[in-house]
Amino acid sequence: QKEVEQNSGPLSVPEGAIASLNCTYSDRVSQSFFWYRQYSGKSPELIMSIYSNGDKEDGRFTAQLNKASQYVSLLIRDSQPSDSATYLCAVHNAGNMLTFGGGTRLMVKP
Amino acid sequence: EAGVAQSPRYKIIEKRQSVAFWCNPISGHATLYWYQQILGQGPKLLIQFQNNGVVDDSQLPKDRFSAERLKGVDSTLKIQPAKLEDSAVYLCASSPTSGVDTQYFGPGTRLTVL
């Protein structure tokens, strides 16, 4: 069973701070990595994808990938209360299947 | 562009009853996925269709779950008979191909089994 692990949280950060969300995966042949945001009672929506080692920035979001350490992270700069949600890490492996982690609940306090 | 449509949005049944969920993917999307999301967990893939063929159903409990995608467009997921542990949100997603395309999720069907 290919696994994707996340700390369930909640991760609580004050408004304006940087939120750091982490994810590890077990399948070394994984090639594609995604971060989804899921508000309570809603379906997941894609916020970032990353395919190669290093950083990828999109607005206030930065995804970081280290394939040697099998580690993916998501940084949210200038966190806003509207960022409060569950963040799901997903890994697309060679078997053509997307495997999700359990999600980390982020709470941004005003 | 219309998103992924699912119905019903909510369903309450008693254990051992049957239930069916319907999904209409984004127009032109070849790949359709059904996920089960239990409260507090991430989505778990149940079955993946490429057009009207099954790509992966390794995590589908085939003794009680079945799914079909006739004509390569709409899909239905059926549970017969339902168990208490089937209480979850059933999410349908679609993508243009079966590669690393973004998957677009529907609103989900929340199933409660009493």
Interface residues (C-beta under 8 A of the other chain):
Chain A: V4 Q6 S8 Q31 S32 F34 K42 S43 P44 E45 L46 S49 Y51 L88 A90 H92 G95 N96 M97 L98 T99 F100 G101 G102 G103
Chain B: Y33 G40 Q41 G42 P43 K44 L45 Q48 V55 D56 L91 S98 G99 V100 T102 Q103 F105 G106 P107 G108
